[in-house]
Amino acid sequence: MAISKIIANITKYISEAAMRIFGPNDDSYPNIGVQPFKGEPYDKRKDDNS
């Protein structure tokens, strides 16, 4: 009886992990798209103040 309960728990653990990995995506990130770059590119010559 105890062995069958252990096997059932292991099977449940593995199947829940597989469902989490291969299931639908549940991330709730906003759909904002690509944002344009609004800065200046790095210029090493401007940074050298030595």
Legacy VTK file of the C-alpha trace (Angstrom):
# vtk DataFile Version 3.0
C-alpha trace
ASCII
DATASET POLYDATA
POINTS 50 float
0.000 0.000 0.000
2.753 2.455 0.896
4.690 1.656 -2.284
1.671 2.396 -4.482
1.159 5.726 -2.663
4.809 6.662 -3.207
4.570 5.775 -6.901
1.348 7.812 -7.200
3.024 10.831 -5.567
6.047 10.571 -7.875
3.798 10.271 -10.930
1.760 13.290 -9.801
4.924 15.330 -9.210
6.354 14.538 -12.653
3.064 15.073 -14.488
2.488 18.456 -12.816
5.998 19.543 -13.825
5.393 18.419 -17.416
2.071 20.284 -17.521
3.794 23.430 -16.247
6.585 23.176 -18.836
4.452 22.251 -21.853
1.225 24.014 -20.875
0.018 27.382 -22.141
1.985 30.492 -21.312
0.638 32.307 -18.252
2.935 35.323 -18.268
1.103 38.628 -17.972
3.555 40.967 -19.675
1.995 44.009 -21.405
1.994 44.017 -25.203
3.983 47.208 -25.744
6.062 46.199 -28.758
9.522 47.416 -29.676
10.522 50.755 -28.182
12.702 53.151 -30.188
16.099 54.138 -28.827
15.939 57.726 -27.519
19.498 58.364 -26.466
22.926 58.962 -27.826
25.244 56.125 -28.807
28.319 55.644 -26.640
31.354 57.535 -27.923
34.599 56.613 -26.212
36.293 59.833 -27.390
33.792 61.916 -25.392
34.312 59.723 -22.338
38.117 60.108 -22.281
38.741 63.133 -20.099
42.312 62.130 -19.223
LINES 1 51
50 0 1 2 3 4 5 6 7 8 9 10 11 12 13 14 15 16 17 18 19 20 21 22 23 24 25 26 27 28 29 30 31 32 33 34 35 36 37 38 39 40 41 42 43 44 45 46 47 48 49
